Amino acid sequence: MAVGLPTRRCVLFAMAAAGVAAGDLLRGVAAVGADPDKIGLDKVPAKVKEAASKAVPGARWAVASRTVEEGKVTYELEGEDATRRKVWVDLTADGKVNEMSYLIELAKVPRVVTAALKKKMPRFQVSTSYEAIRGGKVFAYYFDGKRPRDKEEISVTVAPDGKSVEIDED
């Protein structure tokens, strides 16, 4: 089971981990095969905003982007949930939620996941961790960090059962 992390999301997560203000998250970010455009929240279709708010009750959206990839339009809304935890929601143009990701403390990541990460990458130092949800279920945990040999942060995706650990190769 290989679950990949889109390039623009890796960049956004790394920027969030570095403490960049939510309003600046999408400035200058480019993804392979996609053209993300930062847009005003007022430019997001109502049904997309409604679907995002239904998926994350009490969310306060701060940033939006629109991406066209292979002719398909998607929107990503970023902000904070009701508990002030960072959240990202990726939706189709008709308001279907593709994926939600939450910033999560490493201590709250299931032990089977962190054990699999440690086994595959014993010297990896996690800087930020995320829980990714699709169809109402956690389908992956994303980690940003470095190994001693890495010049820049890398992203690693681990399945919730710990059986798959994938390094995001941009």
N, C-alpha and C positions, 0 to 999 in steps of 0.2 A: 504494500500500500504506500505509494509515494504521493505525498501531499506537498505541493509547492507553495511558496510564498511569493506573491507578485513582487517584482522589483520595486515598484513605487511604494508598496507597503513597507518593504525593508527600509527604504530611505526614510519614510515617514516615522516609523517606529524608532529608528536610530536618532532622528531629530527630536522626537518627543523625549527619549531617554536623556538627551543632552540638555533638556530643559528649555527648548525653544518654545516660545509662546504659540498657543494653538492657532492664532491668526496667521502665523508665518509658516505653518507646516508644509504647505504645498508650493511655496515660492520656489521656482526653479527645479522642480522635481520632474524627471522624465523616466518613462518606463519603456522597456523594450517592446516594440510592437504596439504601443499605445501612445496616445497623446492626451495626457491629463490636463485639464484646464481648470484652474481655480475659478469658481463662479460665486456670485453672491447667493446667499440663502434664498433671496427673493426670486432667483432664476431657477430654483429647483421646483419641478412640477409638484403641485399640491398632493397628488396621490403618492408620490415618492416620499415627501416629508411626513405624510400621515402614516405610511407604512413603517418608516424608521421610528417614529414616535410610538407607534403601537408595539414595535419589537423591543423598544427600550423605554418603558414608561418613565416619565419624569425627566427624560433627557433634555439637556440644553445644548443645542447644536451650535457650533462656533464656526465651522469651516465646511465648505462643500466643494466637490470637484466633479467634473463631467468627463468621461473618457469614452472615446470611440475606438473600438478594437474589432477588426474584421467586420465592420459595418454595424456592430451592435453598440448601443449606448448604455453605459452604466453610470451610476452616481455613487459617490461615497460621501457620507456625512460623518463628521467627527465632532466630538464634544465630550461631555461628561454625563454620566448617568445620575440618578437621584442621590447616590452616595458619593458623588464627586469623583468617581473612578473614570479614567479615560476610556472612551469607547469609540469604535469605528463600525459603521454599517455600510456594506456594499449592496446596492440594489439595482435591479433592472429598471429600464425606463417606464415599465408598467407597474412598478411598485413591489415587485417580488424581491424578498430579502435573499441574497446569495450567501452572505456570510456576515457574522458579527465577531468582533474581536475586542477583548477587554484587557487592559493592563492588569496583571495579577502579581502579587508578591510571590517570590520564588518559594518561600516557606509554605505557601498554599497550593503549590503544584503537587499533584499526587506523587507519592514516593516511587511508584513503578516508572513514572515518566523521568524523574530526575535520576533514578538509578540507571535507566537505559542510556540517558545522555552521558552520565559519568563513565559508563562502561565503554561506550563507543568513542568518547572524547574526554579522556581523564584529565587533561590539562586545560579544558575549556573553562573560561571564567565568564559567567553570565552577568551581563549588565542590566538586561531588561527581559521580562518574560510576559507572554500574552496567552490568553485562552481564546481559541477560535471555535465558534459555534456555527453549525450549519444544520438546518432542519430541526432546530430545537435541541440538538445534541452536540456535546463537545466532540470535535473531530480532529483537533490537533492542538499542540502547544508550540508556540514559536519562541525562540530564544535569540537574543542578540548578544554578542560578546566576542571575545578573542581567545585564541590559543597563543602560546609564546611566539610562534612563527608568523602569526598574522600581522600585517602592517595596518590593516583597517578592520573594523568590526565585520563579522560575518553573521549570517542568520542560519539557524538550525531549526528544523521542524521535527517534532516527535509525536508519534501517534499516541492517543490516550491510553492504549494498552502497553506501550513501551516497545512494541515489536518492530517498529520502523523508526529509524533516525536518519534524516536526510539533511545534508549540508546544502544550502541554497547556493548554487553555482550560477551567478549572473552572467 
